[in-house]
Amino acid sequence: MTLTTVDVTLVGAGIMGATLGTLLRQLQPDLRLLLVEGLPREAQESSSAWNNAGTGHAGNCELNYTPMAADGSISLAKALDINEAFDLSRQFWTHLVRDGALGSPGAFIQGVPHMSFVLGEERRAYLRERHRRMAAHHCYAGMAYSEDHAQVAEWAPLLIEGRDPAQAIGATHIAAGTDVNFGALTSQLLDHLRASGAFEARFSTAVQSLRRRPEGGWRLETRDRTTGETRLIDTGTVFLGAGGGALTLLQKSGIPEGRGYGGFPVSGLWLRCGDPALASRHHAKVYGMAAAGSPPMSVPHLDTRLVDGRQWILFGPYAGFSSKFLKSGSLCDWPRSLRAGNLLPLLAVGRDNLPLTEYLIGQVFASAEERFAALRDFYPDARPSDWTLAVAGQRVQIIKADARRGGVLQFGTEVVHAADTSLVAVLGASPGASAAVAICLEILHSCFRETLPDGWQATLKRMLPSYGASIRDDADLCRRIRSESAEVLGLAAPAS
């Protein structure tokens, strides 16, 4: 049985592992990095272009990031968090393009306007107030609002064609949005790591077990799914960035910090249109309002996607249920994740989230006609013959223990690490890919700050101009950084 010794093992060849590996290589070039992936190549699960919305979540159009409180107020705090996080990703990609570490940015990022779109007077009043708040903030410079059918038709004609001209609508539009192919980006990052030396990627390789070494660090036992060969890895630090599979590996590690965590898998479906004549007429990512009780990943949107040089329109996602934690996983994933320590949190979440349960049941049993009716809320003239149903990504919503309520359902992304920082896991779902750099910065600070060479934070500052500052508080810094990154990434200049 062969043994490999490395400094850091990255489990999962998605955008998270590729981003963390690239950041570590930039900060400490002599680190020995090993990547382990169960599938034959990178970015085949949540980072695949067909398994995520590719929005480049920036809090521009996602209405679930700006909820209205009972008193009618709207908080921008969450939207600004996401906005700043995505900007850090843009800054990092800008640095890598300038440095020659990434190739053509047009292969992974395109400018696509972001829109919010609602029906009915009550929702329009909400969107109107949301726009008033957001347009006054420099991070959302250039955001426009309209209730006029003709104006909205200029932004996104499919939204208006066939619609009753008397129907109350509201829409916001921000030209400086993006479409990101995180699969293509992941491939470019891994190509750079391969070229940089002291890096190995092992595909079709599953982690069978993780156990602590008496002298520190971890020993991983892996199995090659092609040859059946078992190999050992001794590593100082383990990063679990395997999408939905990270929870299973966290449980296998046995670290106390992972106790009480459970997961609720949510699958998805898209309606997809690749007709060039139709797809070329829709150039926007249009987000609506989620149904009551639905998870954030189920917010409906009519989405321009650019995949492998071809333009598509996606609508959905329609939520469903599968007990798999990954599309390529096992139907036993969820049952196997049940533990004495997470049963109470799971039951508590079920008790407190009955609308979510009802929503998922309704989605699972929805007919093709019901799915198409939801699309026609966005595109009234849609014809079934132009659209095909496709399976979207598999997500695992995180559930964790809570002293007051027994358990809580966590939306978004959560970082869990061992007390000695030798193992760290990223759990959860959207907007993980868009916030990958911000999440990896959190990991650097919590798990690597004592081992990175002197001056690593100054290096980060050179790569990320807003590191240690805040673009939400400094309008001039925000405008300068966004103008520079737009020029390097081939995007439209932001509004001033």
KOLNU-222989 format. One record per residue (C-alpha): residue in three letters; x, y, z. Coordinates in pm, whole numbers, padded with zeros to 5 digits, always signed. Layout:
ALAXYZ/...
***
This chain:
MET+00000+00000+00000/THR+00162+00325-00114/LEU+00193+00625+00119/THR+00204+00990+00010/THR+00301+01271+00246/VAL+00179+01626+00173/ASP+00113+01951+00357/VAL-00251+02003+00253/THR-00507+01763+00107/LEU-00803+01916-00078/VAL-01100+01680-00099/GLY-01330+01778-00384/ALA-01233+01921-00724/GLY-01487+02202-00735/ILE-01456+02577-00718/MET-01393+02575-00341/GLY-01097+02339-00348/ALA-00952+02503-00660/THR-00983+02850-00504/LEU-00829+02752-00170/GLY-00547+02567-00345/THR-00473+02867-00565/LEU-00475+03110-00272/LEU-00238+02886-00075/ARG-00006+02855-00376/GLN+00001+03235-00411/LEU+00084+03282-00043/GLN+00323+02989+00010/PRO+00458+02855-00321/ASP+00648+02562-00167/LEU+00341+02397-00009/ARG+00284+02037-00121/LEU-00081+02015-00230/LEU-00282+01704-00315/LEU-00635+01711-00456/VAL-00863+01406-00430/GLU-01186+01377-00633/GLY-01427+01087-00655/LEU-01535+01161-01014/PRO-01322+01126-01330/ARG-01269+01501-01370/GLU-01316+01835-01197/ALA-01632+02043-01152/GLN-01888+01773-01223/GLU-02117+01839-00925/SER-02221+02177-00781/SER-01958+02370-00979/SER-02079+02240-01315/ALA-02237+02502-01540/TRP-02551+02288-01564/ASN-02577+02237-01189/ASN-02575+02601-01072/ALA-02736+02925-01182/GLY-02400+03089-01259/THR-02539+03424-01157/GLY-02232+03557-00989/HIS-02448+03629-00686/ALA-02396+03992-00594/GLY-02719+04070-00414/ASN-02842+04263-00718/CYS-03155+04067-00799/GLU-03204+03794-00537/LEU-03504+03909-00337/ASN-03447+03655-00058/TYR-03140+03859+00044/THR-03355+04166+00115/PRO-03653+04044+00318/MET-03921+04279+00438/ALA-03966+04285+00816/ALA-04304+04285+00988/ASP-04285+04664+01025/GLY-04237+04708+00650/SER-03866+04790+00667/ILE-03614+04631+00429/SER-03262+04546+00541/LEU-02976+04555+00290/ALA-02728+04389+00528/LYS-02736+04041+00374/ALA-02738+04173+00017/LEU-02435+04391+00092/ASP-02253+04095+00250/ILE-02304+03897-00070/ASN-02217+04197-00286/GLU-01885+04245-00109/ALA-01808+03873-00114/PHE-01859+03847-00490/ASP-01645+04155-00543/LEU-01357+03980-00363/SER-01391+03694-00612/ARG-01377+03941-00901/GLN-01068+04103-00754/PHE-00892+03767-00721/TRP-00976+03668-01078/THR-00853+04009-01194/HIS-00520+03952-01019/LEU-00484+03603-01168/VAL-00559+03725-01522/ARG-00304+04006-01487/ASP-00052+03757-01347/GLY-00103+03514-01633/ALA-00236+03243-01402/LEU-00574+03246-01578/GLY-00632+03250-01950/SER-00903+03439-02133/PRO-01158+03569-01882/GLY-01424+03544-02153/ALA-01409+03166-02108/PHE-01558+03192-01758/ILE-01723+03532-01708/GLN-01956+03742-01923/GLY-02149+04060-01859/VAL-02522+03986-01827/PRO-02770+04232-01669/HIS-02938+04127-01344/MET-03310+04191-01298/SER-03577+04141-01033/PHE-03933+04095-01159/VAL-04261+04077-00965/LEU-04634+04059-01036/GLY-04914+04227-00841/GLU-04944+04553-00653/GLU-04831+04423-00313/ARG-04507+04277-00446/ARG-04456+04581-00668/ALA-04476+04807-00363/TYR-04209+04595-00196/LEU-03982+04607-00502/ARG-04030+04981-00533/GLU-03914+05034-00174/ARG-03629+04788-00219/HIS-03510+04983-00522/ARG-03533+05312-00335/ARG-03303+05176-00066/MET-03058+05000-00297/ALA-03025+05268-00566/ALA-02912+05513-00297/HIS-02611+05292-00213/HIS-02296+05316-00426/CYS-02259+04936-00439/TYR-02576+04930-00653/ALA-02499+05232-00871/GLY-02698+05230-01192/MET-02988+05018-01067/ALA-03305+05126-01249/TYR-03670+05057-01166/SER-03976+05051-01389/GLU-04343+04954-01383/ASP-04380+05038-01751/HIS-04436+04741-01984/ALA-04255+04911-02272/GLN-03944+04981-02063/VAL-03932+04629-01923/ALA-03971+04496-02279/GLU-03654+04685-02374/TRP-03468+04512-02092/ALA-03614+04164-02143/PRO-03874+04133-02421/LEU-03981+03777-02334/LEU-04120+03901-02002/ILE-04376+04119-02179/GLU-04470+03933-02497/GLY-04821+03795-02456/ARG-04876+03966-02119/ASP-05197+04153-02033/PRO-05098+04522-02065/ALA-05310+04601-01758/GLN-05122+04356-01533/ALA-04931+04524-01250/ILE-04560+04450-01284/GLY-04241+04585-01134/ALA-03879+04530-01236/THR-03531+04643-01144/HIS-03238+04633-01385/ILE-02865+04663-01322/ALA-02642+04641-01628/ALA-02326+04547-01436/GLY-02433+04189-01363/THR-02246+03877-01471/ASP-02285+03518-01581/VAL-02009+03295-01442/ASN-01919+02947-01564/PHE-01769+02811-01243/GLY-01685+02481-01411/ALA-01465+02650-01671/LEU-01309+02867-01401/THR-01232+02562-01187/SER-01056+02396-01481/GLN-00842+02704-01540/LEU-00746+02725-01172/LEU-00643+02359-01165/ASP-00442+02399-01486/HIS-00251+02678-01314/LEU-00190+02464-01005/ARG-00058+02178-01218/ALA+00183+02414-01391/SER+00303+02562-01061/GLY+00460+02238-00930/ALA+00422+02056-00594/PHE+00062+01974-00687/GLU-00106+01644-00773/ALA-00470+01573-00859/ARG-00611+01221-00818/PHE-00945+01164-00985/SER-01184+00868-00953/THR-01052+00843-00598/ALA-01279+00810-00294/VAL-01183+00887+00066/GLN-01264+00576+00267/SER-01154+00695+00612/LEU-00990+00982+00800/ARG-00811+00941+01131/ARG-00582+01158+01337/ARG-00212+01083+01350/PRO-00051+01076+01699/GLU+00217+01319+01582/GLY-00040+01559+01436/GLY-00228+01591+01113/TRP-00434+01319+00948/ARG-00404+00988+00768/LEU-00651+00935+00483/GLU-00722+00600+00326/THR-00839+00629-00035/ARG-00954+00385-00301/ASP-00906+00425-00674/ARG-01249+00359-00824/THR-01096+00247-01154/THR-00825+00006-01036/GLY-00949-00072-00684/GLU-00606+00023-00544/THR-00596+00148-00184/ARG-00353+00426-00099/LEU-00265+00619+00216/ILE-00211+00993+00252/ASP-00042+01158+00549/THR-00128+01525+00556/GLY-00094+01821+00788/THR-00430+01975+00697/VAL-00746+01840+00534/PHE-00996+02059+00349/LEU-01337+01904+00287/GLY-01490+02093-00004/ALA-01682+01806-00160/GLY-02020+01979-00193/GLY-02296+01771-00040/GLY-02041+01498+00030/ALA-01853+01718+00278/LEU-02102+01637+00557/THR-02039+01262+00524/LEU-01662+01314+00540/LEU-01695+01552+00835/GLN-01886+01281+01020/LYS-01620+01024+00932/SER-01353+01250+01082/GLY-01516+01228+01424/ILE-01414+01580+01531/PRO-01632+01710+01818/GLU-01703+02032+01628/GLY-01893+01830+01367/ARG-02136+01673+01611/GLY-02499+01774+01583/TYR-02472+01864+01215/GLY-02717+01702+00978/GLY-02830+01769+00627/PHE-03150+01782+00427/PRO-03094+01704+00058/VAL-03283+01908-00202/SER-03270+01821-00571/GLY-03370+02040-00861/LEU-03493+02049-01220/TRP-03460+02308-01495/LEU-03660+02385-01803/ARG-03397+02453-02066/CYS-03419+02622-02407/GLY-03129+02619-02655/ASP-03311+02746-02964/PRO-03069+03015-03093/ALA-03352+03232-03228/LEU-03518+03243-02886/ALA-03212+03239-02662/SER-03058+03533-02848/ARG-03360+03748-02757/HIS-03315+03712-02382/HIS-03007+03872-02230/ALA-03066+03896-01857/LYS-03087+03698-01536/VAL-03439+03766-01410/TYR-03518+03665-01052/GLY-03865+03650-00905/MET-03996+03602-00553/ALA-03976+03265-00380/ALA-04288+03077-00277/ALA-04368+03079+00095/GLY-04153+02825+00279/SER-03928+02745-00015/PRO-03547+02727+00020/PRO-03334+03006-00136/MET-03210+02773-00410/SER-03570+02750-00534/VAL-03617+03120-00612/PRO-03757+03115-00969/HIS-03553+03279-01238/LEU-03539+03308-01615/ASP-03170+03288-01667/THR-02935+03362-01957/ARG-02655+03103-01951/LEU-02347+03096-02169/VAL-02206+02744-02172/ASP-01922+02636-02402/GLY-01981+02930-02632/ARG-02354+02871-02671/GLN-02636+03078-02526/TRP-02921+02909-02339/ILE-03222+03009-02133/LEU-03291+02822-01811/PHE-03602+02851-01599/GLY-03644+02710-01252/PRO-03520+02547-01050/TYR-03809+02328-00949/ALA-03729+02175-00612/GLY-03754+01803-00551/PHE-03633+01543-00310/SER-03369+01275-00340/SER-03190+01108-00052/LYS-02861+01150-00240/PHE-02613+01411-00119/LEU-02456+01436-00467/LYS-02597+01374-00814/SER-02345+01091-00841/GLY-02412+00979-00484/SER-02605+00696-00325/LEU-02971+00684-00223/CYS-02835+00577+00116/ASP-02647+00906+00172/TRP-02914+01070+00385/PRO-03007+00764+00594/ARG-02637+00696+00659/SER-02590+01053+00782/LEU-02840+01011+01066/ARG-02676+01005+01409/ALA-02794+01015+01766/GLY-02654+01368+01787/ASN-02843+01508+01487/LEU-03181+01336+01516/LEU-03320+01595+01758/PRO-03208+01890+01539/LEU-03360+01718+01233/LEU-03693+01661+01410/ALA-03695+02017+01544/VAL-03637+02159+01196/GLY-03919+01942+01059/ARG-04150+02077+01329/ASP-04056+02440+01267/ASN-04055+02427+00885/LEU-04387+02275+00787/PRO-04432+02523+00497/LEU-04101+02401+00352/THR-04216+02040+00378/GLU-04546+02122+00209/TYR-04363+02315-00063/LEU-04125+02027-00138/ILE-04407+01775-00148/GLY-04595+01999-00390/GLN-04288+02034-00610/VAL-04216+01660-00615/PHE-04569+01583-00734/ALA-04608+01882-00967/SER-04723+01795-01317/ALA-04556+01913-01637/GLU-04847+02154-01686/GLU-04795+02304-01340/ARG-04424+02351-01405/PHE-04496+02520-01736/ALA-04753+02749-01574/ALA-04476+02881-01347/LEU-04262+02956-01653/ARG-04549+03144-01816/ASP-04564+03378-01516/PHE-04228+03501-01649/TYR-04269+03434-02021/PRO-04638+03427-02116/ASP-04578+03319-02477/ALA-04359+03019-02386/ARG-04429+02705-02592/PRO-04366+02358-02447/SER-04199+02243-02771/ASP-03913+02493-02716/TRP-03819+02359-02372/THR-03678+02038-02229/LEU-03660+01924-01866/ALA-03311+01871-01724/VAL-03182+01766-01384/ALA-03011+02049-01194/GLY-02767+02016-00906/GLN-02811+01838-00576/ARG-02781+02053-00261/VAL-02767+01969+00107/GLN-02923+02229+00336/ILE-02741+02223+00668/ILE-02918+02150+00995/LYS-02743+02205+01325/ALA-02820+02189+01693/ASP-02964+02495+01863/ALA-02998+02530+02242/ARG-03327+02718+02225/ARG-03513+02551+01940/GLY-03345+02211+01928/GLY-03227+02259+01571/VAL-03213+02520+01295/LEU-03205+02499+00917/GLN-02907+02693+00783/PHE-02930+02858+00443/GLY-02610+02966+00276/THR-02262+02832+00351/GLU-02101+02738+00681/VAL-01738+02668+00772/VAL-01669+02406+01042/HIS-01316+02334+01161/ALA-01139+02127+01425/ALA-01015+02304+01736/ASP-00654+02249+01627/THR-00743+02378+01276/SER-00604+02064+01108/LEU-00935+01986+00939/VAL-01190+02225+00791/ALA-01516+02160+00605/VAL-01740+02383+00397/LEU-02107+02288+00427/GLY-02421+02425+00266/ALA-02526+02574-00064/SER-02586+02905-00245/PRO-02415+03150-00274/GLY-02106+02939-00204/ALA-01946+02947-00550/SER-01983+03324-00590/ALA-01844+03382-00241/ALA-01562+03127-00275/VAL-01279+03376-00218/ALA-01445+03531+00089/ILE-01507+03183+00233/CYS-01147+03080+00165/LEU-01021+03398+00333/GLU-01215+03293+00641/ILE-01042+02954+00623/LEU-00698+03114+00583/HIS-00755+03322+00896/SER-00899+03041+01106/CYS-00678+02750+00996/PHE-00357+02872+00827/ARG-00262+03205+00982/GLU-00004+03047+01216/THR+00168+02846+00942/LEU+00174+03090+00649/PRO+00499+03284+00596/ASP+00549+03635+00728/GLY+00396+03899+00507/TRP+00109+03683+00379/GLN-00148+03947+00460/ALA+00049+04209+00266/THR+00050+03966-00028/LEU-00327+03933+00002/LYS-00359+04311-00001/ARG-00169+04327-00330/MET-00402+04065-00480/LEU-00723+04198-00325/PRO-00724+04580-00309/SER-01023+04588-00071/TYR-00869+04337+00174/GLY-00873+04499+00517/ALA-01109+04771+00393/SER-01475+04781+00295/ILE-01617+04875-00043/ARG-01959+04917+00118/ASP-01819+05199+00332/ASP-01580+05355+00079/ALA-01751+05465-00242/ASP-01431+05585-00411/LEU-01255+05254-00341/CYS-01557+05065-00473/ARG-01569+05259-00799/ARG-01193+05232-00857/ILE-01175+04858-00792/ARG-01479+04778-01004/SER-01358+04989-01295/GLU-01019+04815-01289/SER-01165+04464-01267/ALA-01420+04538-01542/GLU-01138+04642-01776/VAL-00925+04333-01705/LEU-01216+04086-01714/GLY-01368+04232-02031/LEU-01687+04355-01864/ALA-01883+04675-01913/ALA-01764+04965-01701/PRO-01977+05005-01387/ALA-02212+05300-01349/SER-02063+05594-01164/
***
